[in-house]
Amino acid sequence: MRRRPATATLAALTALTALTAAVTTGCGSDDAEPDPLRGDQWALDALKMPAAWDTERGDDTVIAVVDTGVDLDHPDLKGRLVDGYDFVDNDDQPKDLNGHGTHVAGIAAAHTDNGVGVAGGAPGAKIMPVRVLGADGSGTNENITKGIVWAAQHGADVINLSLGESGLMARLLKGGVLNQAIAVANSKGAVVVAAAGNDSTILQPYELDTPVLVVNAAGENGAPASFTNFGAQNAVSAPGVDILSTLPTYTTKETLKNTSGYGELSGTSMASPYVSAVAALLHQQGLDPAAIMKTIQQTASNPQKLPKLGLGNVDAAAAVAAGKDAKNK
């Protein structure tokens, strides 16, 4: 993730709050103690995730994080990971040298109720780290395309693209290979979720027939984030301001002053993995990609019809309830 000025290349903003609070270390397991930083995760409550977890937790679902890689030894992620790939260095060790991908991964599916750090949005899901962006947060069309298709070919059920400022939005707007890669992933059974970007701009970032769920960002009060892009067809919104999640436990571009393993970032990059987590809950119910997207969209709430929220703020509990009803019909 790059800093917010015009040279930024990722869909997250600059907000990074160093957390010096004591964080329990160790790996733990998802069956015991509350996560010590859970009280600072306002977004999970705004999404009504705890109520959704009473029904589904995303078991047997793989969320691919196509991004800067992941801290492969992070105590809140280790044991949550399946095999991934590094298209930057062309090896099977997609280590995060930036920090952005680790943050996104924790939002989606960090260890939950293990007495360590934070809770993930889909506690039963696994993370597939696919590195397509370098240490500076930039990436090529070719690598991003390869990463999307590779993830789908290797068992990803949900593919998260928090890449709005790495050029994804501009490339989608122009059409071409990324639209095709997303279509291929969808045809293989993967739901593709993408961050809208952070330029406070109205735009339709992808071809209308591209099967992708675009996510805008909202704040703690449910109002649109000041920075969020909007205008994508059938986009939804999710929390994206001051989002606490995992960060690398070693020095990277985003952890120069904070190697505690946790911190806050803001951006549509943070909103997207929350929606990916909801998609994982619905996947556990047996819904196909089209039904998952439709269920999330139809249960989103926007009573004031605010354009920047798109169809509205995602409601995980309502989505899971609707998914259950749809499955039983």
SVG drawing of the C-alpha trace seen along z (x, -y; Angstrom):
<svg xmlns="http://www.w3.org/2000/svg" viewBox="-39 -14 51 42">
<polyline fill="none" stroke="black" stroke-width="0.4" points="0.0,0.0 1.4,-3.4 0.8,-6.6 -2.4,-8.5 -1.0,-11.3 -1.5,-11.1 1.2,-8.5 -0.7,-6.0 -0.9,-2.5 -3.3,-0.6 -6.9,-1.1 -6.2,-1.8 -5.4,-5.2 -2.6,-6.3 -4.2,-5.9 -2.0,-3.6 -2.3,-3.8 0.5,-2.1 -0.9,0.1 1.3,0.4 -1.2,2.2 -0.1,5.6 -1.0,8.4 -1.0,12.0 1.4,14.0 1.2,17.6 -1.0,19.4 -3.8,20.7 -6.9,22.4 -10.4,21.2 -12.2,22.7 -11.3,20.9 -10.5,17.4 -11.8,14.1 -9.5,12.1 -8.0,9.3 -8.4,6.6 -12.0,7.6 -13.4,4.6 -11.7,2.3 -13.2,4.0 -16.3,1.9 -16.8,3.1 -17.7,6.6 -20.6,5.3 -21.7,2.9 -21.9,5.8 -23.8,7.9 -21.1,10.6 -21.6,12.2 -25.2,12.9 -24.3,14.4 -21.7,16.6 -24.5,18.3 -25.5,19.9 -22.4,20.0 -18.6,19.4 -17.3,20.0 -16.1,23.5 -14.6,25.3 -14.2,22.1 -11.0,20.6 -10.6,16.9 -7.8,15.9 -6.2,12.6 -4.6,11.4 -2.5,8.7 1.0,8.0 1.3,11.4 0.9,12.3 3.0,12.5 3.2,16.3 4.2,16.7 1.8,14.2 0.4,15.7 -3.2,14.7 -2.9,16.1 -0.6,19.1 -2.7,22.2 -5.3,20.3 -3.3,20.4 -3.4,22.8 -0.8,23.0 -0.4,19.8 2.0,18.4 4.2,15.4 4.0,14.0 6.4,11.2 9.3,13.5 8.0,16.6 8.1,19.0 5.7,20.6 6.5,18.3 4.2,15.2 5.7,13.3 4.3,9.8 7.0,7.1 4.5,4.3 1.9,4.9 -1.3,4.3 -2.0,8.0 -1.5,9.1 -4.0,6.5 -6.6,7.6 -6.1,11.3 -6.7,10.6 -10.0,8.8 -11.2,11.7 -10.2,14.7 -7.9,14.1 -8.0,16.7 -11.0,16.0 -11.6,16.7 -8.1,18.0 -7.0,15.5 -4.7,13.7 -5.1,10.3 -8.2,9.8 -11.2,11.7 -11.6,12.4 -14.9,11.9 -15.1,15.6 -13.7,17.5 -14.0,20.9 -12.5,19.9 -8.9,20.3 -6.7,17.7 -4.9,18.4 -2.1,15.8 -1.4,14.8 1.3,12.2 0.9,10.0 2.1,6.7 5.7,5.8 7.1,4.2 6.1,0.7 2.5,1.9 2.6,1.7 1.9,4.6 1.6,5.5 -1.5,6.3 0.1,9.7 0.8,10.7 -2.7,9.5 -4.3,11.5 -2.3,14.6 -3.0,14.3 -6.8,14.2 -6.8,17.2 -4.3,19.2 -6.4,18.7 -9.5,19.9 -7.7,22.9 -6.3,23.9 -9.5,24.0 -10.4,20.4 -14.1,20.0 -13.8,16.3 -11.2,14.0 -10.6,10.6 -9.1,7.8 -8.2,4.8 -6.3,3.3 -8.1,0.1 -5.1,-2.2 -2.7,0.3 -4.3,-0.5 -7.1,2.1 -9.9,-0.4 -8.3,-2.1 -7.6,1.2 -11.1,2.5 -12.6,-0.8 -10.7,-0.2 -11.7,3.4 -9.3,6.1 -7.6,9.0 -8.7,8.3 -12.3,8.4 -11.6,11.7 -9.7,13.1 -12.6,12.2 -15.0,13.9 -12.8,17.0 -12.6,17.1 -16.4,16.8 -16.8,19.6 -14.8,21.9 -17.1,21.2 -15.3,18.3 -17.0,15.1 -14.8,12.1 -15.0,9.1 -13.2,5.8 -12.5,2.6 -13.9,-0.5 -10.9,-2.8 -10.3,-5.9 -10.5,-9.0 -14.0,-10.1 -14.9,-9.7 -18.0,-8.4 -17.2,-5.8 -18.2,-2.4 -14.9,-0.6 -15.6,2.6 -17.4,3.9 -21.1,4.3 -21.1,8.0 -18.1,8.7 -19.2,10.8 -17.6,8.8 -19.0,7.3 -17.6,3.9 -17.4,2.5 -17.5,-1.1 -16.4,-2.2 -18.5,-3.5 -17.6,-4.9 -18.6,-3.8 -21.9,-5.8 -22.8,-4.0 -22.4,-7.0 -20.2,-6.9 -16.5,-7.4 -15.3,-10.7 -12.7,-9.1 -14.8,-6.2 -15.3,-5.9 -18.9,-5.1 -21.2,-4.6 -20.3,-1.0 -23.4,1.0 -24.9,2.9 -22.0,2.0 -22.4,2.4 -20.7,0.7 -18.9,2.0 -16.8,0.6 -13.5,-0.9 -12.5,-3.6 -10.0,-3.0 -10.1,0.8 -8.0,2.8 -6.4,5.9 -3.2,7.9 0.1,6.4 3.5,8.0 5.5,8.6 8.6,7.5 9.6,4.3 7.9,3.4 6.8,0.3 3.7,0.1 5.3,1.2 8.3,-1.1 7.1,-2.4 5.0,0.5 5.9,4.2 3.4,5.1 1.5,7.2 -1.6,5.1 -2.7,1.7 -5.5,-0.4 -5.8,-1.3 -8.6,-3.0 -9.8,-2.5 -12.0,-0.5 -9.2,2.1 -10.5,2.8 -14.2,2.8 -13.7,5.4 -12.4,8.3 -15.3,7.8 -17.7,8.5 -15.4,11.4 -15.9,12.8 -19.7,12.6 -19.4,14.3 -17.5,17.1 -20.4,17.5 -22.8,17.8 -20.5,20.2 -20.7,22.6 -24.5,22.6 -23.9,24.0 -24.9,21.0 -23.3,20.4 -21.4,17.2 -24.4,15.5 -26.6,16.3 -24.0,15.2 -23.6,11.8 -27.4,11.4 -28.0,12.3 -25.4,9.7 -26.9,7.1 -30.5,7.7 -30.0,7.6 -27.8,4.4 -29.4,1.4 -29.6,-2.2 -32.7,-3.7 -31.6,-7.3 -30.7,-6.2 -27.3,-7.8 -25.5,-7.4 -22.1,-6.8 -23.4,-3.7 -24.6,-2.1 -27.2,0.6 -26.3,0.0 -24.3,1.3 -23.9,5.0 -25.8,6.9 -24.1,10.3 -26.9,11.6 -29.6,10.7 -27.6,12.2 -27.0,15.5 -30.7,15.6 -31.7,15.0 -29.2,17.5 -30.7,20.1 -34.1,19.4 -33.0,19.6 -31.2,22.9 -34.3,24.4 -36.6,23.5"/>
</svg>
